[in-house]
């Protein structure tokens, strides 16, 4: 565990905290933009959310656990459910660690869209990736202006 902790701290120091925080915000913004463009509703107050977990209301038409199982079996993507009074009402999608990469955010959006369509959930097909890419373009332009 000490070796893992040392390696984790080394990676944080190598990237730098400011860049690490920017990276997490950038990927969270792209994920949120894609989810909303698809027609899904984000859960909770956006002012209070962490950039490493995005919560999404499970559409009424969807069996949340069936969607999660198919996403895992067909795409190798695991999203979390919730527990307690929120069980069956929202999914939690992480953008941390290996998941905090552009290609992974785009992959989870594409996979989730396909699985929701397969489950008969009315989504705005094709909009998620476009919105996420637009968000990435905006974050690149903003970073260039700094």
Contact map, one row per residue, 1 for C-alpha under 8 A:
11111000000000000000000000000000000000000000000000000000000000000000000000000000000000000000000000000000000000000000000000000000000000000000000000
11111100000000000000000000000000000000000000000000000000000000000000000000000000000000000000000000000000000000000000000000000000000000000000000000
11111110000000000000000000000000000000000000000000000000000000000000000000000000000000000000000000000000000000000000000000000000000000000000000000
11111111000000000000000000000000000000000000000000000000000000000000000000000000000000000000000000000000000000000000000000000000000000000000000000
11111111100000000000000000000000000000000000000000000000000000000000000000000000000000000000000000000000000000000000000000000000000000000000000000
01111111110000000000000000000000000000000000000000000000000000000000000000000000000000000000000000000000000000000000000000000000000000000000000000
00111111111000000000000000000000000000000000000000000000000000000000000000000000000000000000000000000000000000000000000000000000000000000000000000
00011111111100000000000000000000000000000000000000000000000000000000000000000000000000000000000000000000000000000000000000000000000000000000000000
00001111111110000000000000000000000000000000000000000000000000000000000000000000000000000000000000000000000000000000000000000000000000000000000000
00000111111111000000000000000000000000000000000000000000000000000000000000000000000000000000000000000000000000000000000000000000000000000000000000
00000011111111100000000000000000000000000000000000000000000000000000000000000000000000000000000000000000000000000000000000000000000000000000000000
00000001111111111001000000000000000000000000000000000000000000000000000000000000000000000000000000000000000000000000000000000000000000000000000000
00000000111111111000000000000000000000000000000000000000000000000000000000000000000000000000000000000000000000000000000000000000000000000000000000
00000000011111110000000000000000000000000000000000000000000000000000000000000000000000000000000000000000000000000000000000000000000000000000000000
00000000001111111011000000000000000000000000000000000000000000000000000000000000000000000000000000000000000000000000000000000000000000000000000000
00000000000111111111000000000000000000000000000000000000000000000000000000000000000000000000000000000000000000000000000000000000000000000000000000
00000000000110111111100000000000000000000000000000000000000000000000000000000000000000000000000000000000000000000000000000000000000000000000000000
00000000000000011111110000000000000000000000000000000000000000000000000000000000000000000000000000000000000000000000000000000000000000000000000000
00000000000000111111111000000000000000000000000000000000000000000000000000000000000000000000000000000000000000000000000000000000000000000000000000
00000000000100111111111100000000000000000000000000000000000000000000000000000000000000000000000000000000000000000000000000000000000000000000000000
00000000000000001111111110000000000000000000000000000000000000000000000000000000000000000000000000000000000000000000000000000000000000000000000000
00000000000000000111111111000000000000000000000000000000000000000000000000000000000000000000000000000000000000000000000000000000000000000000000000
00000000000000000011111111100000000000000000000000000000000000000000000000000000000000000000000000010000000000000000000000000000000000000000000000
00000000000000000001111111110000000000000000000000110000000000000000000000000000000000000000001100010000000000000000000000000000000000000000000000
00000000000000000000111111111000000000000000000000110000000000000000000000000000000000000000000000000000000000000000000000000000000000000000000000
00000000000000000000011111111100000000000000000000000000000000000000000000000000000000000000000000000000000000000000000000000000000000110010000000
00000000000000000000001111111110000000000000000000000000000000000000000000000000000000000000001000011100100000000000000000000000000000010000000000
00000000000000000000000111111111000000000000000000111100000000000000000000000000000000000000001000000000000000000000000000000000000000000000000000
00000000000000000000000011111111100000000000000000000000000000000000000000000000000000000000000000000000000000000000000000000000000100100000000000
00000000000000000000000001111111110000000000000000000000000000000000000000000000000000000000000000000000100000000000000000000000001111110000000000
00000000000000000000000000111111111000000000000000000100000000000000000000000000000000000000000000000000110010000000000000000000000100000000000000
00000000000000000000000000011111111100000100000000000100000000000000000000000000000000000000000000000000000000000000000000000000000100000000000000
00000000000000000000000000001111111110000000000000000000000000000000000000000000000000000000000000000000000000000000000000000001001100100000000000
00000000000000000000000000000111111111000000000000000000000000000000000000000000000000000000000000000000000010000000000000000011111100000000000000
00000000000000000000000000000011111111111100000000000000000000000000000000000000000000000000000000000000000010000000000000000001000000000000000000
00000000000000000000000000000001111111111100000000000000000000000000000000000000000000000000000000000000000000000000000000000001000000000000000000
00000000000000000000000000000000111111110000000000000000000000000000000000000000000000000000000000000000000000000000000000010011001000000000000000
00000000000000000000000000000000011111110000000000000000000000000000000000000000000000000000000000000000000000001000000000111111000000000000000000
00000000000000000000000000000000001111111000000000000000000000000000000000000000000000000000000000000000000000000000000000110000000000000000000000
00000000000000000000000000000000001111111100000000000001111000000000000000000000000000000000000000000000000000000000000000100000000000000000000000
00000000000000000000000000000000001100111110000000000001100000000000000000000000000000000000000000000000000000000000000000000000000000000000000000
00000000000000000000000000000001001100011111000000000111100000000000000000000000000000000000000000000000000000000000000000000000000000000000000000
00000000000000000000000000000000000000001111100000000111100000000000000000000000000000000100000000000000000000000000000000000000000000000000000000
00000000000000000000000000000000000000000111110110000010000000000000000000000000000000000000000000000000000000000000000000000000000000000000000000
00000000000000000000000000000000000000000011111110000000000000000000000000000000000000000000000000000000000000000000000000000000000000000000000000
00000000000000000000000000000000000000000001111110000000000000000000000000000000000000000000000000000000000000000000000000000000000000000000000000
00000000000000000000000000000000000000000000111110000000000000000000000000000000000000000000000000000000000000000000000000000000000000000000000000
00000000000000000000000000000000000000000001111111000000000000000000000000000000000000000000000000000000000000000000000000000000000000000000000000
00000000000000000000000000000000000000000001111111101100000000000000000000000000000000000000000000000000000000000000000000000000000000000000000000
00000000000000000000000000000000000000000000000111111100000000000000000000000000000000000000000000000000000000000000000000000000000000000000000000
00000000000000000000000110010000000000000000000011111100000000000000000000000000000000000000001000000000000000000000000000000000000000000000000000
00000000000000000000000110010000000000000000000001111100000000000000000000000000000000000000011100000000000000000000000000000000000000000000000000
00000000000000000000000000010000000000000000000011111110000000000000000000000000000000000001111100000000000000000000000000000000000000000000000000
00000000000000000000000000010011000000000110000011111111000000000000000000000000000000000001111000000000000000000000000000000000000000000000000000
00000000000000000000000000000000000000000111000000001111100000000000000000000000000000000111100000000000000000000000000000000000000000000000000000
00000000000000000000000000000000000000011110000000000111110000000000000000000000000000000111100000000000000000000000000000000000000000000000000000
00000000000000000000000000000000000000011110000000000011111000000000000000000000000000001110000000000000000000000000000000000000000000000000000000
00000000000000000000000000000000000000010000000000000001111101010000000000000000000000011110000000000000000000000000000000000000000000000000000000
00000000000000000000000000000000000000010000000000000000111111000000000000000000000000000000000000000000000000000000000010000000000000000000000000
00000000000000000000000000000000000000000000000000000000011111100000000000000000000000000000000000000000000000000000000000000000000000000000000000
00000000000000000000000000000000000000000000000000000000001111100000000000000000000000000000000000000000000000000000000110000000000000000000000000
00000000000000000000000000000000000000000000000000000000011111110010000000000000000000000000000000000000000000000001001110000000000000000000000000
00000000000000000000000000000000000000000000000000000000000111111110000000000000000000000000000000000000000000000000000000000000000000000000000000
00000000000000000000000000000000000000000000000000000000010001111111000000000000100000011110000000000000000000000000000000000000000000000000000000
00000000000000000000000000000000000000000000000000000000000000111111100000000000100000010000000000000000000000000000000000000000000000000000000000
00000000000000000000000000000000000000000000000000000000000000111111110000000000000000000000000000000000000000000000000000000000000000000000000000
00000000000000000000000000000000000000000000000000000000000001111111111000000000000000000000000000000000000000000011001000000000000000000000000000
00000000000000000000000000000000000000000000000000000000000000011111111100000111000000000000000000000000000000000000000000000000000000000000000000
00000000000000000000000000000000000000000000000000000000000000001111111110000000000000000000000000000000000000000000000000000000000000000000000000
00000000000000000000000000000000000000000000000000000000000000000111111111100000000000000000000000000000000000000010000000000000000000000000000000
00000000000000000000000000000000000000000000000000000000000000000011111111111100000000000000000000000000000000110010000000000000000000000000000000
00000000000000000000000000000000000000000000000000000000000000000001111111111100000000000000000000000000000000000000000000000000000000000000000000
00000000000000000000000000000000000000000000000000000000000000000000111111111000000000000000000000000000000000000000000000000000000000000000000000
00000000000000000000000000000000000000000000000000000000000000000000011111110000000000000000000000000000000000000000000000000000000000000000000000
00000000000000000000000000000000000000000000000000000000000000000000011111111000000000000000000000000000000000100000000000000000000000000000000000
00000000000000000000000000000000000000000000000000000000000000000000001111111100000000000000000000000000000000000000000000000000000000000000000000
00000000000000000000000000000000000000000000000000000000000000000000001110111110000000000000000000000000000100100000000000000000000000000000000000
00000000000000000000000000000000000000000000000000000000000000000001001100011111000000000000000000000000000000000000000000000000000000000000000000
00000000000000000000000000000000000000000000000000000000000000000001000000001111100000000011110000000000000000000000000000000000000000000000000000
00000000000000000000000000000000000000000000000000000000000000000001000000000111110000000011100000000000000000000000000000000000000000000000000000
00000000000000000000000000000000000000000000000000000000000000011000000000000011111000110111000000000000000000000000000000000000000000000000000000
00000000000000000000000000000000000000000000000000000000000000000000000000000001111101111111000000000000000000000000000000000000000000000000000000
00000000000000000000000000000000000000000000000000000000000000000000000000000000111111110000000000000000000000000000000000000000000000000000000000
00000000000000000000000000000000000000000000000000000000000000000000000000000000011111100000000000000000000000000000000000000000000000000000000000
00000000000000000000000000000000000000000000000000000000000000000000000000000000001111100000000000000000000000000000000000000000000000000000000000
00000000000000000000000000000000000000000000000000000000000000000000000000000000011111111100000000000000000000000000000000000000000000000000000000
00000000000000000000000000000000000000000000000000000000000000000000000000000000111111111100000000000000000000000000000000000000000000000000000000
00000000000000000000000000000000000000000000000000000000010000011000000000000000111001111110000000000000000000000000000000000000000000000000000000
00000000000000000000000000000000000000000000000000000000110000010000000000000000010001111110000000000000000000000000000000000000000000000000000000
00000000000000000000000000000000000000000010000000000011110000010000000000000000110001111111000000000000000000000000000000000000000000000000000000
00000000000000000000000000000000000000000000000000000011110000010000000000000011110000011111100000000000000000000000000000000000000000000000000000
00000000000000000000000000000000000000000000000000001111000000000000000000000011110000000111110000000000000000000000000000000000000000000000000000
00000000000000000000000000000000000000000000000000001111000000000000000000000011000000000011111000000000000000000000000000000000000000000000000000
00000000000000000000000000000000000000000000000000011100000000000000000000000010000000000001111100110000000000000000000000000000000000000000000000
00000000000000000000000100110000000000000000000000111100000000000000000000000000000000000000111111111000100000000000000000000000000000000000000000
00000000000000000000000100000000000000000000000000011000000000000000000000000000000000000000011111110000000000000000000000000000000000000000000000
00000000000000000000000000000000000000000000000000000000000000000000000000000000000000000000001111110000000000000000000000000000000000000000000000
00000000000000000000000000000000000000000000000000000000000000000000000000000000000000000000001111111000000000000000000000000000000000000000000000
00000000000000000000000000000000000000000000000000000000000000000000000000000000000000000000011111111001100000000000000000000000000000000000000000
00000000000000000000001100100000000000000000000000000000000000000000000000000000000000000000011111111101100000000000000000000000000000000000000000
00000000000000000000000000100000000000000000000000000000000000000000000000000000000000000000001001111111100000000000000000000000000000000000000000
00000000000000000000000000100000000000000000000000000000000000000000000000000000000000000000000000011111110000000000000000000000000000000000000000
00000000000000000000000000000000000000000000000000000000000000000000000000000000000000000000000000001111111000000000000000000000000000000000000000
00000000000000000000000000000000000000000000000000000000000000000000000000000000000000000000000000111111111100000000000000000000000000000000000000
00000000000000000000000000100110000000000000000000000000000000000000000000000000000000000000001000111111111110000000000000000000000000000000000000
00000000000000000000000000000010000000000000000000000000000000000000000000000000000000000000000000000111111111000000000000000000100100000000000000
00000000000000000000000000000000000000000000000000000000000000000000000000000000000000000000000000000011111111100000000000000000000000000000000000
00000000000000000000000000000000000000000000000000000000000000000000000000001000000000000000000000000001111111110000000000000000000000000000000000
00000000000000000000000000000010011000000000000000000000000000000000000000000000000000000000000000000000111111111000000000000001100000000000000000
00000000000000000000000000000000000000000000000000000000000000000000000000000000000000000000000000000000011111111100000000000001100000000000000000
00000000000000000000000000000000000000000000000000000000000000000000001000101000000000000000000000000000001111111110000000000000000000000000000000
00000000000000000000000000000000000000000000000000000000000000000000001000000000000000000000000000000000000111111111000000000000000000000000000000
00000000000000000000000000000000000001000000000000000000000000000000000000000000000000000000000000000000000011111111100000101001000000000000000000
00000000000000000000000000000000000000000000000000000000000000000000000000000000000000000000000000000000000001111111110000000000000000000000000000
00000000000000000000000000000000000000000000000000000000000000000010011000000000000000000000000000000000000000111111111000000000000000000000000000
00000000000000000000000000000000000000000000000000000000000001000010000000000000000000000000000000000000000000011111111111100000000000000000000000
00000000000000000000000000000000000000000000000000000000000000000000000000000000000000000000000000000000000000001111111111100000000000000000000000
00000000000000000000000000000000000000000000000000000000000000000000000000000000000000000000000000000000000000000111111110000000000000000000000000
00000000000000000000000000000000000000000000000000000000000001000010000000000000000000000000000000000000000000000011111110000000000000000000000000
00000000000000000000000000000000000000000000000000000000000011000000000000000000000000000000000000000000000000000001111111000000000000000000000000
00000000000000000000000000000000000000000000000000000000001011000000000000000000000000000000000000000000000000000001111111100000000000000000000000
00000000000000000000000000000000000000000000000000000000000000000000000000000000000000000000000000000000000000000001100111110000000000000000000000
00000000000000000000000000000000000001110000000000000000000000000000000000000000000000000000000000000000000000001001100011111000000000000000000000
00000000000000000000000000000000000011100000000000000000000000000000000000000000000000000000000000000000000000000000000001111111000000000000000000
00000000000000000000000000000000000001000000000000000000000000000000000000000000000000000000000000000000000000001000000000111111000000000000000000
00000000000000000000000000000000000001000000000000000000000000000000000000000000000000000000000000000000000000000000000000011111110000000000000000
00000000000000000000000000000000010011000000000000000000000000000000000000000000000000000000000000000000000000000000000000011111111000000000000000
00000000000000000000000000000000111111000000000000000000000000000000000000000000000000000000000000000000000011001000000000011111111100000000000000
00000000000000000000000000000000010000000000000000000000000000000000000000000000000000000000000000000000010011000000000000000111111110000000000000
00000000000000000000000000000000010000000000000000000000000000000000000000000000000000000000000000000000000000000000000000000111111111000000000000
00000000000000000000000000000100110010000000000000000000000000000000000000000000000000000000000000000000000000000000000000000011111111100000000000
00000000000000000000000000001111110000000000000000000000000000000000000000000000000000000000000000000000010000000000000000000001111111110000000000
00000000000000000000000000000100000000000000000000000000000000000000000000000000000000000000000000000000000000000000000000000000111111111000000000
00000000000000000000000000000100000000000000000000000000000000000000000000000000000000000000000000000000000000000000000000000000011111111100000000
00000000000000000000000001001100100000000000000000000000000000000000000000000000000000000000000000000000000000000000000000000000001111111110000000
00000000000000000000000001100100000000000000000000000000000000000000000000000000000000000000000000000000000000000000000000000000000111111111000000
00000000000000000000000000000000000000000000000000000000000000000000000000000000000000000000000000000000000000000000000000000000000011111111100000
00000000000000000000000000000000000000000000000000000000000000000000000000000000000000000000000000000000000000000000000000000000000001111111110000
00000000000000000000000001000000000000000000000000000000000000000000000000000000000000000000000000000000000000000000000000000000000000111111111000
00000000000000000000000000000000000000000000000000000000000000000000000000000000000000000000000000000000000000000000000000000000000000011111111100
00000000000000000000000000000000000000000000000000000000000000000000000000000000000000000000000000000000000000000000000000000000000000001111111110
00000000000000000000000000000000000000000000000000000000000000000000000000000000000000000000000000000000000000000000000000000000000000000111111111
00000000000000000000000000000000000000000000000000000000000000000000000000000000000000000000000000000000000000000000000000000000000000000011111111
00000000000000000000000000000000000000000000000000000000000000000000000000000000000000000000000000000000000000000000000000000000000000000001111111
00000000000000000000000000000000000000000000000000000000000000000000000000000000000000000000000000000000000000000000000000000000000000000000111111
00000000000000000000000000000000000000000000000000000000000000000000000000000000000000000000000000000000000000000000000000000000000000000000011111
